[in-house]
Amino acid sequence: MGGLKRKSSSSAKSVAKSKKKKKGPHLPNSILKVIADQKRPLNSDEEEEEDEIDSDDEHGGDLYEYEEGVPEEESRKNNRYDRHDNYDYELPDDFEDENVESEDDDFDGGNSENDDDDDDDRHTRMLQSLTGMPSAAFQGESKSKPVLFTEAYPEGEFNPTRDVLEGKNVLTEEDFLAPLEGKPGYHKTSKQIARMRKDTKHVVHAPLPKPQRERLERKAVIGLVDGEFSKWVHLVKKNREAPTVYFNQEVDLGYSTVGAIASEFQPRTEFEKKMASLLNDSEVSEAHRDDGARLLELNEVSMEDHIKKRDHIAKIRNLLFRHEAKSKRIKKIKSKTYHRLKNKDLKKSSLGALMDPEMAKEEAMRQEAKRVEERLTLKHRNTGKWAKRMVRLGLNAKYDATRAAIAEQLQMNANLSRKMHSMGDGSSSDESDDEEGLNDGSDEDTPSRLIAKAKEKTLKTMEDDEVPNAGLMSLPFMARAMKKKNEEANEEAKRALEEYEEWENSGGENSKKPVSVSGRRVFGATAKVEAPKESKKDSDNFYDNSDSDNDMAGVEDNDMEDVRDNASPARNTGTITETEKFDDAAGNQASKTTFDVAMFASGSWKKMTSCKNTESKKESKKTRAPISQSQDKKGSRDEESEDSESEAEEMVDGVLASASKETFEIPSQAELINRAFAGDDVLDEFEKDKEEVLNQEVPKPEKPVLLPGWGDWSNVQRKRGISKRMVMEHEAEEKERKQKLKTRKDARLKHVIISEKVDKRAEKLHTTTLPFPHTSKEAFEHSMRMPIGPEFNPSTVVSELNRPEVVKKTGVIIKPVKFEEVNPNDEVDDEHPRNHQKQRSKKKTGKRQGKVKSK
Amino acid sequence: MEVDLEDNNLMENVLPPDEQEIDVELEAKEKKYLRGEGANLESLKDKKLKTQLASREKLYGKSAKAAAKIEKWLLPASAGYLETDGLEKTWRIKQTDIAKEVDILSSRNQYDIVLPDFGPYKLDFTASGRHMLAGGRKGHLALVDMLNMNLIREIHVRETVRDVAFLHNDQFFAAAQKKYAYIYGRDGTELHCLKERGPVARLRFLKNHFLLASVNKIGQLHYQDVTYGDMVASIRTGKGRTDVMEVNPHNGVVALGHSGGTVTMWKPTSQAPLVQMQCHPGPVSSVAFHPNGHLMATSGKERKVKIWDLRKFEEVQTIHGFHAKTLSFSQKGLLAAGTGSFVQVLGDSSGNYSRYMSHSMVKGYQVEKVMFRPYEDVLGIGHSMGWSSVLIPGSGEPNFDSWVANPFETSKQRREKEVHLLLDKLPPETIMLDPSKIGAMRPSRRKEKPTRGEIEAEKEVAIEAAKGVEMKKKTKGRNKPSKRTKKKKEMVENAKKTFPGEEQGNVAGKKRRIGDVDAAELPASLKRFARKN
């Protein structure tokens, strides 16, 4: 009974939930009546009522789905904004009413039950966290007690069996079709359904799981990326292997002569045009050509002009004088307070900032800080508590002042986060700013701003329309023409202004709702969805970003639940409990529940995969490292052996010794000589010397000796002699020495002693480590054999030999590598230095030409 | 490769024979300028480095080619030689015969200067061969301009002069006198008295290091830096008195010949000799070095002249029955040896030194010193009755490099050169047996690992030894053949174990297999991430 009761209460809750949901979409009164009718008779019997309500839940779902189709205009007619805030505050009342209606279910009791439920849930969660198994496994354990359900009503369209409700028995098309039999459209729809069944081609399969899908995507993408990259390989290889990279060619130095610059000159500004017209005046040039006489004539200035000029000069001089006098007077003022105030004023005013570079800098810094802060906090983009509240309650629509304040805030935000068109801003930050603008300048925001801007500009132009006082433009006919033009322009501007205003008004209207919509599709009545959505947004952004599909579904939880029920019957019990749990919570958390469910459904799995990924990455790294090491070791050993071999070869080559000619010798003479030097015995002496030197350089190991009193406690010990270990050590040392002597250069030369003492002073002439690119000693030493100085090489090659790796002229901008076809078989040719920027610059010139032409 | 070969064939087909010859000639010169072969790039793994080195090598080749071409076309003077026809031998040709054939300028180089009072004379030439310094034993010092046969300065120091040597140019020269060595200016003024050295027997100047090396009567070797006057090194040879001393022009190593028949080689930075060679059973009378530094000639009192290869420290050739009081190599590699009143010049024909020319002076003249004049085919002979000059065709380098030594140097050039020389002065520690090793990797102090072959051989020996061990005969129960074989096997195994070679291989194998093992150990879910080999 307990289980049933719980069920019933939960169903009641779900009803409440659905009710309040249904309240949202505002069911037509007729339907509400139907529902009420259906409920009323059940009140007599408790259990039956509950079951009824259970089924009603399903109805509610159906009804709601049906409701979905209600056109927006209708909802608008209902003045939903007002209703909306009513909804927010009236909900609790409604809720209680409902509860009163369903009497028995005491609120407290419900709560306690809810606690029970919570306990269960906690238990399962605990189990889940302990074992890492999905909660479904344990829910069965806790709730699989067999319960007998009695159906009070016969099965029918509106009374589906419990299996159906719990998702055990899925509804099929036939179930829906059956009641329609005999109705006018039945034949058609049944045919259509039959066709759909047969048509396996157009069956839309369930989407693959996300990781698989992503894997496929990656696979597809990697092919493309590989192709894109591999075509660069040759170019990169060429550049890497090039002994010298040049950045010095095809530098566009601009015009070489003044004449060239002058020939290209085209008047652009007013002044320039005027000057050009004067210079190219045929009359003047003719006068020049003839003789100077007519020039004077042309130079004539009218009296009026002269007077005007004189007056102007006098006026300016007067002004200057006054200014001077004023400044003198001010300078004389000795009051400190006056000066302090003045300075303060100056500082405050932007002019002061302009005058003083330091102040300007400070000001700029402050401004920048503000901008950064704005970008960080988005303080002025309706994210504040107040603004949110205003928007939520729709007060901004109601009161002009609020709206103005919000608009002002937005304007401030726009001003502060607008990208700066200064040199200092990097391109990347610009981009990010742009993106920001795209992202959060919500639909209504940007156009209004644009309009405002346009308006401003037009006004400005209207104001700026002043007839110039002097010069060519001051001529009467010119002035007249200008005036005419200005009038036309003004008219146009006015028209534009009107248009702008119209737009703005309409935009303001538009702006009321989309503030919170922010480019998302909304089903049903938008106003009701707003609040829950925002709360959801607050609750977790991560999920919001990660999966848009679920998000969309989350807007209407009923719908979503249906989908879920259909899609995943296996998970069903779990989801239901989840929803139950959250149903009890405050009203506007309704959508959150679904979201949480989704988290349960997919979040854990995601975590698992991520863990796996990291682990596997680590693993792969680990496995790779030792192998590469071993390879390295092997390689080094190989190199060593090669080195030694090559050394041996070096030793062999060179001038070969030739056999001495013994035949030349006169024996008697030789004998004589031998006899003459017999007494000296030089060879023996030398051998002794060699021995000495060897002993000095490779010292003989000490012979182990028995020290009297050491190790001879008894006769036995004395008999044993020196310990075996000492003898062994001695032998090992001897062996080592022999090895050393063997490796000496003079090991095989009887008549030569070559000292192998290390000369510490000469050690600085050697490198201890191989210089960077080299990996083998042999290669390094071979590459060092050639001197590269100008004393040792012909002057034609010296520069080539000593050329730096990068040749760059000062001022050349190094551009990113441009793709060009490179023949991989081409050898690096240093004689014809490649130009990395050639193509680019060529193109540039082409562009420039094009521009000129277009002009 | 095939393409290359074809190209070569084409070239050969196209080129006329003359140019082919030129090609061969050029190639030989190119080889000289390449200064050895490039490294074997195939062994390098780094592709980038490989291409870099290859391009570098290419540049070297280009440089060598250009240098060879320059040498071919801009240095046309070739070394002279004696050509004989038929049975005539070159060493039979006398100076008078030569005088008839050569031009007047060359014939002016044949002369005898008879100074009977102060002989015997020691000689020294400047690097350019322009100036000659003659030092008579009895105190006569003369500085002569050899180009115009001008006596620049002549002084009498009135004491024994044992040796003379030019410093870096003709402006200074040093003389080893009775008690001390002195340095004189060109005009004969005494600049320094080098008292620290004691009574000096021989003086030599190391051009590139600006070191004046001397050995004194008690066998001490001194190195003095003439730029700032410091004694860089004073070394006790410990081999007794010697008056045989020569500098290896290639590396600046000083060689001393000793009475015990040894030749020792020294550098200023070590107190012990770099090399000691037992060259002769009797005292060494003279030493000379080939300009390329690879050959050394020594003569002993036992009437033998030996030629040594200094790269291997092995005897290349022994010339018997020939004693030389003084030896000298010419720039082109001719070896002059003087004994008594007889001078013989040996030529290098196909790797062997053999008689090339000979010159005998008036009987009773005792040759003290022979020395080839640089950049001229002239041999200077200092003897007891003055000095003589004879023509030896093919002895001097025909083309001088004015950056190295210019016989026609003006005073301005000389000054310029002096500065350059001082700037390019090498520190004393650069004197070593193989100066080409400067800048190379420092030789590792640790002993080199034995090669694989050596290890194998040693292992084999050890195994054989283990196998050959005679087993003790044990008591009846323990002397079973099975046990004995087992024991023997164990011993062999133990012997094998001491050699790490095979174990390393095993370890490597294990490492290689790590991936597979890992894959086996991984849980099923992670198996797909295991490294696939």
Interface residues (C-beta under 8 A of the other chain):
Chain A: R240 E241 P243 K612 E615 S616 E619 S620 T623 R624 P626 I627 Q629 S630 K633 K634 G635 D638 E639 E640 S641 E642 S644 S646 M651 G654 V655 L656 A657 S658 S660 K661 F664 E665 I666 Q669 A670 I673 N674 A676 F677 D680 V682 L683 E685 F686 D689 K690 V693 Q739 K740 T743 D746 L749 K750 H751 V752 I753 I754 S755 K757 V758 D759 R761 A762 E763 K764 L765 H766 T767 T768 L770 P773 H774 T775 S776 K777 E778 A779 F780 E781 H782 S783 M784 R785 M786 E791 N793 P794 T796 V797 E800 L801 V828 D830
Chain B: L34 R35 G36 E37 G38 A39 N40 L41 S43 L44 K45 D46 K47 K48 L49 T51 Q52 L53 S55 R56 E57 K58 L59 Y60 K62 S63 A66 A67 I70 G260 G261 T262 K267 T269 S270 A272 P273 L274 V275 Q276 M277 Q278 C279 H280 P281 G282 H294 E302 R303 D309 R311 K312 F313 E314 E315 V316 Q317 T318 H320 G321 G351 N352 W403 E429 T430 M432 S436 K437 I438 G439 A440 M441 R442 P443 R445 K447 E448 K449 P450 T451 R452 A508 K511 R512 I514 G515 D518 L522 S525 L526 F529 A530 R531
